[in-house]
Amino acid sequence: MKINILLLTKLVLLLFMQLSAGTVFSQTRTISGTVSESDGTTLPGATVQVKGTNLFAVSDRNGSFSLANVPNNTVTLVASFVGFAPTEITVAANLTSISIVLSDSRALDEVVVTGVFDERTRMDASIAITTLGREIIDNQVPNSAPDLLRNVPGVYVNSSVGEIRNSVSSRGITVGSTDGSFGYEYVSMQEDGLPITNTTYFSYGPDFFLRADATLERLDAVRGGPASVAAANAPGGIFNYVSKRGGNIFGGEVRLKQGLLGNGANSLTRLDGNIGGPLGKNWFYNIGGFYRYDQGARYPGYPMNEGGQVKANVEKKYSKGSLKIFLKYLDDKNGFAQPILTTGYDNPRLAPGFNSSSTNFPEAFKYSAKDLVNGGNYDFDSRNQVKNKYKSIAFTWDHELGNDWSFTNSAKYAANSVLYNTQGGVIPSSITDLTPYFFLGGFGAGFPGAFTFSNVKTGETLANVSVTGGVPVVTSSTLPGQDILPNSILLIPLSYYDNTVNEFLERFAFNKKIGNMNFNLGGYFGYSDAKRYSGGDIGLATMENHPKMLSLSFAGTPLYGISNGVPITGAPGVYQLTNAAGVGQGTGNLGAYISFNATQNQGALFFGHTWNLSDKWTFDWGVRYESVNIKGNNIRPNLIGSPFSGGTDGDIFTTYDNNSLDTLGSYKFDYTINTFSYSAALNYKLNDNLAIYGRYSQGKKAPDLDFYFTLNTPQNLLLYRPKVRSTEQIELGLKSGFGKSDLFVTPFYSVLSGVPVGQIFQDTNGTYYFPPRTYAKYQTVGVEIETNIYVNPHFSVRGVATFQKTKLGEYEVWEANANGPEDDTILSYSGNEADNAPRVMLNVTPTYTISRFYTFLTWSYLGSRQANAANVFKLPAFSQFDFSAGYNFSKALQLSLNVNNLFNTYGVMTFQRPGSLGQVLGGNASFSKAEYDAAVAADTPYSTVGIQPRAFYLTATFKF
């Protein structure tokens, strides 16, 4: 993959550069002139570009520019400067001197196309939308594509774990934000107007296939209201990544980025390229992509990210419309960070021996395990991490039908796959806790015996635990990390998921204009065929930075149970609980091996109406009826964890392969969810510089596939029924412009209800069960602020801010007690503040530009957040600073420097509660005030994931 993409990129760039050199620029001229304000003040540092190409010049200190190699025919120049509206100037053939006057730039005058049924300027649109253009995107180095959304008010982004498994939510709806697999349930992540993927579930989500590279033109971010009727099953917001398209003249760019990550300890090399231009009369193309090798901020000894993508589009324009075809191929391997041991709850700091660049990924290991569902084996290699592949073809057809009728149709077919070979978590566990021994070996230690922990590679004995009468005692230990948590190791659930999803998406709309009205009627269809095989085992490792895998053995007589008062024991001897890689098998029916199969058929009809009541008043409303059918079956094996059969190898003394198949249980489901959503708004434009609007929306959402994949036991199949989730949103908007600056203020109130609260508990026999599901309601009140302040031609400030408070209107959880499900009790946290919902989010970027040089510093602030629904403590607020500076050496060459997290702040994004294996699996919601007080008193460590550590990037960009 590495060699092929690099060679392809180089060859394509070389080919088109050579083809264009002798044709496109065979007859050229130089155009000179000045750029100034309306009052005659010249503008140094303004950009003058030939539209549809990368031919450009930058004005000098006198506002003068000289643009060479311009084709000697009629061309369009685009002049732009911070604080001014981009201006297009048509220059006739043979003309070589012009004067350009720029007028004030206002985001109010941006044309809105995402989240509306007809194109309108932002001043006339009654929606909360932010557009991030090339000037914002190009000058940053985000941790991921969703990380760009930190520039949008009202949006919460958690990109701390890396490039995939991010979380994006809006307006306080941070449900699932601690787990990226569920972090997109209420928003629609799109590319060129269609969802990247039409479904989400555990171990599968849109950012597995979303990358920001040189092909990205802009990002449209719509929050709240209109998404209820404009998006498919996503009432929380629409985030549309729009690709570049080709123009009249060939042009392109190449970017080479070298990074030092993890506070300078690890390396990144990345190559981006993009080219575009005409293919013939009214035919245009664009092709580009990237490849990168990235050791990651927390380097485990093998790259965290390696791979790339190629994207292309072809457009045909004709007298009544256009046809665009989009192609995409992504082949990428990605890892994601795991929680690291942390001390202190008021002021979290990583435990001794760990820093922000540490990793608890163990050294590379691999093994083969039996596939107990499909037969054969599956092969686990930790270096594979998460392999993501995405192949898609899409088209968009716009056609004028005549008599003010128009038609738009977009469709996409995608074949997606995600292969997991990674850690499902990291759980500190005491070696005096008998639960993991039972979990791995299937036996108790009722008879005298001893457990031995050894280094897998060296064979060195690191700890011995003697057991007499069921009481474990540590007799010797040289385990590392014992000053953090005595007599403890890391228990590492391993995830093997093989996901394949084939999808077809279709969206069409008819538009009719009648006088001062606009009508839009359309439909949406989505088909997804999803299959996932789930396998998994348990690894043991030392508790330290770069953990070492451990071997576990037991010498003695195992106790398997008691029948009629008589102990059932195994033969005395030495039992090996882990294989040669340090991996053991969860004994019995623990749910590690399941095959999931489902098809999702989704259809919707929508209608939108915009009525320009006068030159000041605009009324718009829309409705959406949606039907989602999910049908499938989950296949779960009933296993025999018999210690007397010897398992796969026939050896009773090797417990890591003792599971064998008894029967396969097939659990079928077929549910259809019908929803009706609506939204209405009124916009009043007081003058060209001031407008206000109000909107009320009620949106519905059907559960995603993760809900149905829990239907894998007879009990769950009877117990659970899908339930519609509802959103209710009220928002007001103030849009104002003053001089070259603008301000947007959007107070809002949102309610999300019908949210399932998932829990899993350990039973008395060592197996796990799901308690009856409860449902929650979230209520958020807040205000979003966005402003672009132009101080002078050299200095400007962009700021976004969110002030909000999210309350748990209804929230009940189960508390697991000592005797299995029989004595479980309900706890109510209704009225508490929602977890992981910061009251304050700020992002402020002052920018200074002079001639060919620019620099900016971004200050991001995330306020304190409740750690869990019980409100036992808060994750503290923190600030992050990102620095950037760049210089245009010529019209073709730019060099830039970025330093992310300038002061290497450790800002905690998520936490994992302390406690035993069973307590951790119960989730953070189960962490009670009494347990918290005890943990603080004993200084018991817990685990956290912080923001990415300091990173340095040097980027060279060549445009042609």
N, C-alpha and C positions, 0 to 999 in steps of 0.2 A: 504493500500500500504506500509506503513511504516513497520508494523510488518511482513508482508509476505516476503518482500525483505530481511530484517535482518535475519529472521529465515532461509530462503532459503540459503543465503550466508554462515551462520554458519554451517548449516547441510551439505552443499556440501563440504566445506573445511574439516570438521571433518571426513566425510565419506572417502574422498580420502586420507587424512593423515593416517587414520587407515588401509585402503586397501594397501597403499604403504609400511607401516612400516614393515610388515612381509614378503614382497615379493621382492620388488625392491632392498632393501638394506640388504638382508639376508646374502650375501657374499660380504664383502667390504674390502677395504684396505686404507692405507694412502699414498698419494703421496707427496713427499717433493722435494724441489729444490730451484733454484735461478732464478731471472729475471734480465737481464742486457741489456745494449746497445751493439752495434756491437764492440765498442772499449773496452768492458769489464767493463764499469762503471755500478755498480748495481743500480737498480731502486726501491727505497722504495715507497710503496703505489700502486704498480701495482696489478691488479686484475687477478686472474687465476680461470677460471670457467669451469665446465664440460658442454660441449655444449648441448643445449636443456634442461638444468635444471637450478635451482637456487642454486646448490652446488658451492660455490666459497670460495676463500681465498684471503687475501690481504697481500702482501709482507711487511716485517718489515724494519727497518732502514738499514739493511744489504742486502736488496733485497731477503731475504729468505722467503719461504712460506711453509705451511703444509696444505694439503687438505685432510680432513678425510671423511670417509664414501663413498669413490668412489667405484662403482661396480667393482668386480674383473674379468672384461672382457675388451676387447679392447674398449677404449673410446677416445673421442676427447676433448682436452682442448683448451680453447680460452683465450689467454693472451692479456691484453689491458692496456694501460696507455696513459694519455693525451700527445699528440704530437707524438704518435707512431701508426703505422698501427696495428690493431688487428691481431694476429698471431694464427693459428690453429696448434696444435701438436697432432699427433696420438700416443697414449700410449698403448702399448700391455698389455695383461693380465699379472698379477704378477709383472709388473715393478713398482717400488716404488720411484725411484729417477731420476730426469731429470734436465737439464739446458735449460732455454728458453732465446733466444736472440730476441729482438724486433727491427724492422727496422722503419725508419721514417714514420710517418703518413702523408698522404696527401689527402685532399678532392679531388685532381685531380684524384685519383685512385678509387674513388667511382664508383660503377656500376649504371648507369642510366637506369631506367625502365619506369618511368612516362614521358609522353610527347614525346616519341620516338617510332619508329616502330620496332626497334631491340635493344637488350641490348648492351650498350657501356659504356666504362669508361667516366668519366667527361672530361678527357683530349681529348678524341676523339669525344665528343658530341658537336655539335654547337648549344647549347641551354643555356639559363640562368636558372639554377636550383639550389636550395638549399635544402639539406636534413637535417632535425632536428632529431637526434637520441635520444635514451633513456637518455644519459648523459645530454642533454639539457632539455628534457621534464620533467624528474623526479625531477629535482632540482628547478623547478619553481612552482608557484601557480598562473596560469593565471586566469583572470576574466571570461574567456570563452574559448571554444576550438579554435575559430578563433583568440583569443588574442595571441596564440603561434606564429602567423605569424608576430608579431612585430620583430622577430628574422630574418626576411627575407628582404633583400634590395629591394627597389622599390615597397613595399607593404604598403598601408595605411590601418590602422585598427582603427576603432572607437568602443571600447567596454565599453564606459563610462556609458551606460544605464544599463548594467548588463550582465546576462548570455545569453539572447536572444536579437534579433533585433540589432545585431552588423552590421557593414559595413566592407566589404573587397574589395579593389580595387587596381589596379596596374598601374604604369606608368602614374600618373596624371589623370586617368579616375575616378574621384571621384563623378560622377553623382549619385545623390540619397544617398550620404553618410550621409546626415543628417537624413535619415529615414531608419532604418534597414530593413524594408520590401522590399526596392528596392536596398539594398546595395550589392547585389550579381549578378546583372543582366549580368555582362560581364565576370564573372569567373565561373568555375565549381568546386563546393565543392564536394569532392568524399570520399567514404569509400571503400577501397580495389578495386579501379579501376572503380567503377561505381558511377554516381551522387547520392547523398543522396536523392534528389528529382529532378524531371526533369523540374520543373517550379517554378516560383516565382510570387507573386502578393501581393497587399496590405494585410497585416495581415497574410502572409504565406511565409516562406523562409526556407533555408536549416539549419540554426543554431537552429531552433525550435527542431530539431531532432539530433543534433550533440553534443556529450559530449566527452571530453578527460578524460579517466580513466586508470586503471591499465592494460587494454587490448591493449592500444595503443603502437605499436612498434616503429613507426617512422612517420614523416610527410614529404612528397615530395612537394616542391613548385616550379612550373614552371611559369615563367612570359613571357607574350607576345607571340611572333612568332609561335612556334609549336602548340599552343592551337588552332590556326585557322583551322588546319586540324585534330588534334588529339582529340579535345573536341567537345561535342554536343552543338552547338549554344552558345559557350562561348569563343570568341577570345581573352579575356583579360588575361587568365591564368588558370592553373590547380593546385588545392591544394588537394592532396590525402593523407587521413589518413589511414595508413596501420596497420592492426591488428596483434597481436602476434599469432603464431601458435605453436602447440605442437612439442616436440622433442622426442628423444629416451628414456629419463628418466623422471619420474614424478618430478615435481617441482612446486613451486608457491610462492605467496607472499600475505601478508595482510598489508594494510596501514590504520592506524587510524589517522585522522587529526582533531585537535581542533583549531578553529579560533576565534579571537576577531576582529570584523570588525567595520567599522564606527569609526575609531580612538579608538577602544577598547570597544565601547559601546554595541555591539551586538554580538551574538554568532553563530558559525557554528560547526556542528559535521558531519563528513563524514567518511564512511567506504568504502574502495576499496579492492577488492580481485581478484586474478587471479590464475588459476591452469592449468597445461597442462602436457601432456605426451603421452605415447603409449597406444593404445587400443588393439593392437594385431600386428601380422606381417604386417608391412608397413601401419598400421593405426595409426593416431595421432589425438589428440584433444586439444582444448583450450577453457576454459570457464571462464568468469569473469564479473565484473560489479561494480556498486557502489550504495550506498544510501547516501543521505545527507539531513540534516535539517539545513536551512540557514535563519537566520533572516534578513540578507542582510545588506549592508553598510548603507542603509537609511531605517530603520525599521519602518513600518507603524502601528505596533501592531499585525501583523500576518506575518507569514514567507514569505519572497520574493521568496525563492526556496525550494521546498520540493518534493522528489521523487528520482528516479534512473533508472537504466537500467541493463539488462543482455545481454551479447553478447557471442556467442559460435561459434566455427568452428570445423569441422571434415575434415581430409585430408586422402586420400588414394593415396599412391604412388605405381606405377607399372613400369615395365621395360621401357615403352615407354611414360610415362607421369604421370599425377596426376589429381585427382578430389578433389576439395575443396568445402565444403558446409558451408555457413555462416547463422547464425540465430541472430536476434536482436529483443529485446522487450524493449521499453522505455515508462515509465509512469512518467511524470514530470510536476510540476507546477512551473511557473516562473512569476516574475514581472519585470517591467523595469522602470527606473527612468524617471521623468518628469522635464521639465525646471523649475528652481527656480528663483525668483526675484533677480535681480542683479543691482548694480549701477556702474557707471564708465565704459567708453568705451575703454580708453587707458589702464587702469589697473583694469580689472573687479574684483569686490569683492561682495560677497553675501550681500544682504540687511540686515539691522539690524534685529536681531531675528532669522536669518538663518545661518547655517554653512554647511560645506561639508557633514555632516551626516544628515542634515535635510531632511524632506520629505514633499511633498504637496499631498501625498495620505491621504484622510480623514479617520477618524475612520471607522471601519467596518460598512457596511450597506447593506441591500438587499431589493428587491421589486419584484413584478410581473407585467409584462406589456403585452398588447395584441399583438399577432403576426398577423399583418395585411396582411400578404401574405399567410401563410399556415393555419391560423385559430388557435384557442387556445391561450395559453400564452407562453411567455418565462420568465425564472426566472434569475434575475441578483443578484449575490452575490459578493461583492468586494473582499472577501477573496479568491475566486477562481482564480483571476487574469487570467493567460493564462495556460490552461491545454493542454499539448502536449502528444500525444500518437503515437507510431510508432511501427509497427510490420512488419518484413521483413524476407524473406528467399531468399538466393542468392547462386549461384554456379559459380565456375570457372573450366573449363576443359582445360588442356593442353595436347596435344597428338602429338607425333612424327609419321608422316605418312610414313617416309622412303624416301630415295633418296633426302635428304635435304629439304623435305617438312615438315611443322608443322602446327598445327591448334590450335587456342585458341578460346574459347567461354565462355562468362560471361553473366549471366542473373539474374534478380532480380524481385521479386514481393513485393510490399509494400502497406500496408493499413495505411494511416496517418490521424490524426485528430487534429485540433487545435480549442479549445473553448475559446473565449475571454470573460472575465467579468472584464474589466479594463477601465482605463481612456484613452480617445483618445487624450487628451491634457489638458492643464491648461492655461486659458486666464484671466489675470486680467481685470476687467471690472468695469467701473464707475456706481454707482447706480443712477447717474443723466443722464445716456444715455438711451433713450427710446427704443433703438433697442432690447435689451434682453427682455424687457417687452412684446414687440410685438411678439418676437420670441417664448416666452413661453405661452402667453395668447391669442395671435391672435387679440389683440385690442390695440388701441391707448388710450391716456389719454386726450381726447379733452374736457372732462367735469371735473369739480372739483372732486378730489378724493385723496387717499393717499395709498402708498405702505408701507408695514411693513415687516421688516426682523427680524426673530426670530431664536433662537437656537432650533434645532429640538428636542434635548433630554430634555432640561430644560424648554423650552417655553419662556425663557427670551427675551424680545424685545431688539434688538441691533441697529436698525436704523429705522427711519421714513422718507419717502419722500412724500412731498405734491406736487400735480400737479394742477396748475390753468392755463387755456388757453394753455395747452400743454407744459408748462414750469415747469420742476421738480425742487424742492428746498428741500435740506436736512434740516429737522426741528430738528432732534436729532440723535445722533450716538455715540455708544460706541463700534463700530466695531474695532477689533484689526488691527494692521498694517497700521493705517492711517498716521503715520509719513513717511511711504514709498511711498504710493500712496493714497492721500486723497479721502475719500468717495468711496472706492473701495472694491470689493469682488472678489472671484475666480469663474469664469464660467468654468464648467468642462464638456466638451462633453464626454459622456459615450459610450463605444464601446461594443456591443454584436455581436460577429461574431461566427458562427458555421460553421467550415470548415471541409470537408471530401475530401480526395484525394486518389484514388486507382490508382496504377501505375504498369506498367510492362516495364522493360528495358532489352534490349538485345544488346550485342556487340560481333561480331565475326571477325576473321581475319585468312587468310591463309598466311603463310610465306614461301618463297623459297629462298635458297641460291645457287648462281651460281658463282663459283670462288670468285672473290673479290667484288661481288654484292649481295645485299639483297633486295628482293621485298616483299611488304606487300600489300595485297588486302583484304578489309573488309567492314563491314557494321554495321549500328547502327539503332535500332528501339526503339522508346519510345512512350508509350501510357499513357495518364493521363486523368482520369475522375474526374473533380473538381466540387464541389458544395459548395456554401457559402450562408448562410443566414445572412443578415446584419440588425441588429436592433440597436436602440440607442436613448438616451434621454439626458437631460441636468441636471447636478447637480449644486447646489449653495453651496459655502462654504466660511468660513472666510479666510482672507489672513494672514496666520501665519504658523509656523511649526506645523505639525499635525493638519490640518484644521478641523473645526467643520462644520457639515452640517447645512444648513440654510433653513428655511421655508419662503416662500414668499406669501403674500396675498395682495389683493387690495380692498379697501372700497370706493365705489362710483358708478358712472354710466359709463360703458365702451363704447368707440366709436369704432364701427366695420368698418366704412367706410361712404362714402357719395354717394348718388344716386340722380341725378338730383338736386343737391344742397341741398338735405335733409339729415341730419345726420341719420345713422343707429346705433341705440344704443341698449344696453342690459338693462335688468332690474336693477334698483339700488339695491345694496346689497354688501355683502362681498364675494369676489371671491378668492378661494384658487388656486394658480398657481402651487404649488408643492405638492407632496404626502407626506405621513408620513415619508419617508426617506429623504426628501429634494430634490426630483427629479421631474422635469417638463417635459412635452412632447413638442417637437418642433412642432409648429402648421403648418398644411398644408403639401404640397408636397415639403419637404425639402430634400428628398433623403435619409432619415435615414433607411427606410425599403425597402430592395431590396433582391431578390433571384437571385444569379448568378449560371449559369450552363454551363459548357463547357467541351468538349473533345478535347484533343490535340493529334494528330497523327503525329509523327515525324520520318522520315526515312532519312538515309544518306548512301552514298557510299564513301569510301576513298581509296586512293592509295598512297603508300610511296616507295621511292627507295633510297637506300644508296649505294654509289659507292666508294670503297677505291681505288682511282686513283693511289696511291703509299703508301709507308709506312709513308709518311708525309701528303699527301693531301686526304681529304675525302669530297665528295660532296653528299648532300642529298636534296631531294625535295619531296613535297607531294601536293595532291589536295583533295578537299572534295566538294561533291555536296550534298546539304541538302534540304529537302522539309518539311515544317511544315504546317499542316492544323489544324485550330482551328474553331470549329463549336459549336454553342450553342445558348442559349437565356437567356436574363435577364428579370426577371419579376419584374415590379415596380408598386406598387399600386397607383392609383389616389385616393387621400384622400379628404374627406370632413371634414374640420376643423370647422364645424358649431357650433357656440356657443349656438344656440337655440335648438339643439337636446339633449344636456346633455351628449352625448358620451356614454361610456360603462355603467356608473352607472346611467344615466338618469338625472343627477343633473347638471344644467347649471352653478352652482356656483363652480364646480370643473373643472378647465380647463385642468388639467394634463391628462385627458383621453378623451378629446373631439373629437379626430380624429376618423373617421369611414371610412370604405371602400366604395368607389364608384364603380370603375372598376379596373381590373388588366390589365396593359399594358404589352404585351410580345414583346420583341425586339430581333429578331433573327439575327444571323450573321453566315457567312460561308466564310472563307478566306484561301487561300493557298499562302504561301510565299516560293519561290524557291531561293536558294542562291548558289554561287560558291566561294570557298575560295582556296587560294594556299599559299605555303611557300617554300623557297629555301635557302640553306646555303652552304657555303664552309668553311672547317676547315683546317688549316695548322699547323702541329705540327713541330716546329723548332727543338725541342729535347724533352727528357723525362721530362723536367722541364718548358717548355714554349710552349704555343700554342696560336693561334689567330683564330678568325672566323668572318664571316659576314653573316647576314641573312636579307632577305626581305620577308615580309608577307603582304598579303591582306586578311582580314577576313570579313565575313558578319554575321549579326545576325538578326533573326526575333524577333519582339516584344514578350514579355512575356504576360501572361494572364491579367496583370493589365491594359494593353491597352484596351483589349476587354471588360473588366468589366465597362469601362466608357461609353459603348454603351448602355445606359439605358434610353434615351429619344429620341423622334423622331428627334429632332434637332441634337443630337450627332451622331445618326445613319447615317444621311445624310452628316454630316459635316466631320467626321473622316474616314480616310482610313489608314490601317497599312502601315508602311514604313520601308524598310530595313535600318538597321544601319550598317555603314561600318567602318572598322578599317584598317589603313595602318601603318605598323611598319618597321622601319629600325634599326637594332642593330648590334653593333660590340662587340667583346669580347676578352679580354686578360686574359689568364689563366696561372699562373706561380707558381712555387714552389721553395722555397729556404730553404735548410736544412729541418727542420721538419715543416716549416711554408708554408703558401700559400696565394695567392692574386688573386682575380677575379675583373676585372674592365669591366663594360659593359655600354658604351655610347649608348643612344637610342633616337629615334625620333618617335613619334606616333601621329596619327590623328584619331579622332573619330568623325563621322558625322552622321546626320540623327537622332539626339537625340531629342525626343519630350520635349517641355517645357510646363508643365501642370500648369494651373492657375484656380482659382475659385473666382468669384466675387459675391457680394450681390447686388440684384436688388432693385429698388425703392419700390417694394411691399413686401420686406422682404424675398423673395425667393432667390435662388442662381442659377447661370448660369456659363457655361464654355465658354470662348471666343474662337475664332478660334485658332487652335493649331499652334504654330511656332516650328521651328526645329533649333537645334544648332550644331555647330562644335567646337571641342576642339583640340588644338594643344599643344603637350608637347615635350620639349627637355630636356634631363637629362642624368645623369650617376649614375649607381649602383656600389657600392663597397662592397666587402665581403673579410674579411681576418681572418685567424687564425694564431696567432703568438706564437710560442713556445720559451720561453726565457730560461728555464731550466726545469729539471724534476719536479720542484715545482710550477712554475709560468708560466701562459699562458694568452693570451688576445684574445678574439673574438670580432670582430667589424663589423657592417654593417652600410652603409651610403647611402643616396640617396640625390642627388642635382638635382633639376628639376625646370622648370618654365612652367606653363600651361596657354595658352592664349585662349581667346574666339575668334576663327576665325570668327564665325558667331553666333550672339545671339540677338534675338529680343523678347521683352515682351510687353504685353498689359498693359496700365495704365488705371485703372478704374476711371472715373470721376463722376460727380454728378448725371447724369440722366440715369443710366442703361447702357446697351450695345450700345445705339445709339451714345453716345459721347466718347466711348473708343478710345484711341489713342495708336500708336505703339512707343515704345522706343527702341533704338538700343544701345546695350552694346558691339558690335563687337569691337575687339581690346583690351578690358579690360582683366585683369588677371582673371582666373577662381576662383570661390569661393571654399573654403575648400580644396585647393590644396597647401600644405606647400612646400616651396622651399627647405627646409632642413629637413631630418629625420635621426637621429643617434641612434644607439643602441650599446653600448660598454660595454663589460663584462670582467674585469680582474678576474682570478681565481687563488687561492693559495691552494696547496694541500701538505700535509706532513703526511706520514704514514696513519693513519686512519681518519685524520681530513681534511676538506675542507671548504673554504669560498669564496664567490664572491660578488661583488657589480656591479649591472647593472645600467648604466646611459643611460636614454632615453631622447632624445631631439626632440621636435617637433617645427619646425619653425613657424613664423607668417603666417597667411592665410587671404586672402580676405574674409570678412564676407558674401558678396553677389556679384552677377554679376555686380551690380552698382558700386562696389568698394568704398563704402562710408566710410568704416573703416576696420581695420584689427583686427582679433582675435590674441592676443599677443602670442609670443613664450613662451615655458615653458620647464623645465626639471623635470624628475621624477627619483628617485633613489629607487631601490629594493635591499634588502640585504638578503643574505642567508648564513647559516653555518650548517655543519653537521658532525656527528662523527659515525664511525662504531665501535660499542662496541664489536661485534663479527662478524663472517661470516654470522650470521642470523639476527642480530638486528642493525638497524640504526636509529638515532634520528636526526631530522633536524629542524631548526628554519628559518622561512622566515618573513621578514617585507616588505610588499609592500607599495610603496609611503612613504618612510622613513621619509621625512620631511613634510608630509601632505600638499603637494602643491595643490592648486586649479587651475588646468589647464583647460581652457575652450575648449571644443570640438565642441559644437554647440550652436547656439543662436536662440531666437525667438524675432522677432521685437516687439517694443512697438506699442501701438495704440488700436483702437477700435476693436470690434469683426470682423467687415468686413475687416479691414486692416490686422489683423493677419491671417485671412483665405486667404487673397490675397497672402500670402507667403513672405519670406524674400526678394525675388527679387523685390518686390514692395516698399521696404524701400528706399526712394530717398535721395539724398544729402541734399535737403532742409529740409526734415523731420528729418534727422540725426542732422543737425545743430540746429534745434529747440529743439530736445531731449537733446542734450548736454547743450544748454543754460539753459533749464529748469530743468536739472538733472533728466530727466524722466527715471524711471527704465525700464529695459527690462528683459528678462529671458534667462538663460543659463543652460547647462548641463556640468558639469566638470568631470574630471577623478575620478575614485573611490578613496575615502579617505583612510587614512592609515589603514592597517590591519596587524594583527599578526597571524602567523600560527605555530603550533607545530605538527610535524608529526613523528609518530613511524612506522617504516617499518620492518616487520618480513618476512624473506625469508626462504624457506625450499625446 
